[in-house]
Amino acid sequence: MDLTPPAAGWDPAAAIAEVKARIHVAEASCGRAGAGVRLLVATKTFDADAARMVVQAGGTLVGESRMQELDVKGPALAEAGATVHVIGQLQRNKAQIAVEQAICIQTVESLRLAERLSRLALEREKDLEVMIQVNVSGEESKAGVNPDEALALAVAVQALPMLTVTGFMTIGLNSPDEDAVRAGYRRLREIRDTALIESERGKYDLRDAWELSMGMSGDLEWAIAEGATMVRVGTAIMGARPPLD
Ligand SMILES: *Cc1c(COP(=O)(O)O)cnc(C)c1O
């Protein structure tokens, strides 16, 4: 596993400030000034030194995608004081690493995976936050549950020991078509809104599921306009990365 060291002259504090400015402008221009959209830095493919530098520069919310990598970088991230979320597809045989190193698994897309996470969390007596990953773009290559099944899955997951469903996550359509991308993000927000409204009415038990993790380096403004509470940014902060295999 080849991980990329920090580039010479890379200034993570300046990069974070730039992205935070983008977030603030986006919030203000859609009537959400002061909404407090959180920035998660996606550090995949970069090494422990680069990840530590980002945390020390204030990017304390970190997303990791590959469990082998998280296993290697986890101690450095913990020591730097990072809050770690899992944002990559999680195989059940790697779930143990996720439960050990992360406080939130954003990529729950099946009850079987959630049951495994619940069992591992119970063994460790560790409360675990999870988000339901939804495939809003309908692309077959994309991970996530169908939008029509997202609420039922959220309800079933919330009923498992040690797990709290804190919201919904999606990887948007990779397209320059603003309307198409935003339609997907809007769909995720509608699912979240239904979860909260029906919980208020006592039908569901999803009161904590308010988070909308959506938007990346290229389209965070569109996601914020559709209600994102957390954007996941890699390239715009870490720099270009090699293609994932
Ligand atoms: C890598 C990654 C991101 C960040 O992507 P960029 O385009 O580099 O900002 C966001 N979400 C997930 C799930 C990722 O794997």
Residues whose N, C-alpha, C, O or C-beta is under 5 A from the ligand:
A	BS01	LIG	A42 S65 I87 M216 S217 G218 R232 V233 G234 T235 A236
